[in-house]
């Protein structure tokens, strides 16, 4: 229940919404309005991130009037647009004050319907007239709506253009110094975790960097994430250089050739993990750290990348609904941050729509896009262990030799029998005669789909329940899926091979479907990402040997590890497959 504000005041509380480029105008405005306002607030000292955004919204709710500093930059600014929309939902009076020439066609409905106060040429007369306009606009405190509208997602600083420049094929010395300067500046105003990812991206270029730049980057890295030493660098992120096939270790190429041979025989099944989308939404360990910070994890989860553990903590201390909401809101903010131009100035609240838009833009530059590389293969079944619909989208965009495009059929694992009536019906109930083919492949989302949020296997309890239910009720996995798991070579792509999701898959699906000793199975593991996590467990070499043993002699079936990035694996596989056709 929101208490109405009944105490009357003679002077308003003013909230200034402005773009950073107009900060000089803001100082002048504040001086001109101090005498007629109880307070004039603007975020002059906050530096970005969720806490920054929460404080802005709190002051916005407390304001009597929102003064929008109208300029070309504020019209394009996502934070300004979000502040404007929220102010309108709160029924706040909005007073546009024009400080530079603008194209009014770019304005939102809130601005187009309100006459802007012209402040482009400040004079003593215009300052007095502005003060009088503010006085006339103020009609006393206005009660907040009850219930309050949902707060807008934090429009975290757009680092997409900088990310693209970091991924250039060559970086000369002046460019390296310029990028360093930009990263140091962004570290003061953007989300630290996002800047950390970009610092790692540049450091991964290794010997390409001149000594002074590398030393400064290592110092910045240590400042942004103090619990890892500067020696533990090299995590490969989106935008780093992909090694061509002839630069890969010969044993890795041999494993790719083995898979190509299995594709030729028609016995090949991709199993696709959430690492396939790291370049779109960032690594999921980043989400785990954010949840630890936001929901008060007492042990400081920053040292861990255990997303199921973080999700379990949020679910237990808050609720399952909070967890599902935190997943979509958190990832949406990542998409906006990384791909703001593709998503648009006002991103959709639908995570799947924003993700699809970012993916469509990214795949124009990827060579090849990992999902598109897999979609081009003649596979009747794709097992997807991330909850996004990108595999189906890639298949829909894949032409067939005789004309037309592939027509994927999406199936959701009903691993929670108690929700059977609430989730979409099985395609095999709707169309009992359906059999997966290369032309109409089955996309089986084993760990759920984001559109049906309760179906997403996310927390530790979810993984345990999934394992128990699928083991007790094998019919939860369609026979068409069980058949290919039992009689084909398996590719596990986009997994941290030592993490919970792939181990549950091996225990619940793969190891129960009979012997596959005649096939060679491969799991792709990013070496640099693995190194960053392995040091938590006491050393890279020892932990790497453990992982290879776990999926080698210990595992049934045996899975050999490809130590390279998702992009390298997909590109290498596509190159060998195309050469052999």
Secondary structure as UniProt FT lines:
FT   STRAND          12..17
FT   HELIX           20..22
FT   HELIX           23..33
FT   TURN            34..36
FT   STRAND          37..41
FT   HELIX           50..62
FT   STRAND          65..70
FT   HELIX           72..76
FT   HELIX           78..89
FT   TURN            90..91
FT   STRAND          93..98
FT   HELIX           104..106
FT   HELIX           109..112
FT   STRAND          117..118
FT   HELIX           124..137
FT   HELIX           160..166
FT   HELIX           173..189
FT   HELIX           192..203
FT   TURN            204..205
FT   HELIX           206..208
FT   HELIX           211..224
FT   TURN            226..227
FT   TURN            230..231
FT   TURN            238..239
FT   HELIX           245..247
FT   HELIX           250..265
FT   STRAND          268..272
FT   HELIX           274..277
FT   HELIX           278..281
FT   HELIX           284..294
FT   TURN            295..296
FT   TURN            298..299
FT   HELIX           301..303
FT   HELIX           307..317
FT   HELIX           320..343
FT   HELIX           351..362
FT   TURN            363..365
FT   TURN            367..368
FT   HELIX           370..375
FT   STRAND          381..384
FT   HELIX           390..396
FT   TURN            401..402
FT   STRAND          409..412
FT   HELIX           417..419
FT   TURN            420..422
FT   HELIX           427..430
FT   TURN            432..433
FT   TURN            439..440
FT   STRAND          442..445
FT   TURN            446..447
FT   TURN            450..451
FT   HELIX           453..455
FT   HELIX           460..472
FT   HELIX           474..476
FT   HELIX           479..486
FT   STRAND          489..493
FT   TURN            497..498
FT   HELIX           500..505
FT   HELIX           506..510
FT   TURN            511..512
FT   TURN            517..518
FT   STRAND          521..525
FT   HELIX           527..534
FT   HELIX           535..537
FT   HELIX           540..551
FT   TURN            552..553
FT   STRAND          559..563
FT   HELIX           566..580
//
